[in-house]
Amino acid sequence: MSTTDPRLRALAHPVRLRMLSLMWSAPLSAAALARELEISHALASQHLRKLDTAGLVELADVRTRRGGRERRYRAVRGSWLSDQREGQALLAESLARNLLDRAAHRAPDTAGLTTDAELWVSPEDWAAARHRMHAIMTELHDAARPPHAPGTVRVGATVMAFEMTDPGAPTGD
């Protein structure tokens, strides 16, 4: 049996990671998520239940719709992913799959930003840069609107920045 945090296991599937991103800007039902992600309603419900069980989404409201009840969920706010130490490879794999999918949908002839780095910087510079990256992603999340809202464009943004081990450092043996 795995001791991996249930929240991390819930995010190990790229569809659930995308669902969480979509529910950041507005509450969505399983049916709305199914349409947006082009998956079956049953599969969207299954993934939504896993996110709910892991505490990554919360019930926002229940609406009457076509004689039935529509349960809409939203992402739980917080920076839980930023503080993860365990299961980084699992999370990185899920992020990478989503990045590949998003890159395939990049709008032609539009501005974007692509960068990669493996650098040596002072701890102070690293802390300042990490703080600015967090602020930028918070700004984007706060500006997010529901999918397909008039006057919006679909944007993909993936950031995973972290301090690395030094393979040349003495081990003390």
Secondary structure, 3 states (H helix, E strand, C coil): CCCCCHHHHHHCCHHHHHHHHHHHHCCEEHHHHHHHHCCCHHHHHHHHHHHHHCCCEEEEEEEEECCEEEEEEEECCCCHHHHCCCCHHHHHHHHHHHHHHHHHCCCCCCCCCCCCCCCCCCHHHHHHHHHHHHHHHHHHHHHCCCCCCCCCCCCCCCCCCCCCCCCCCCCCC
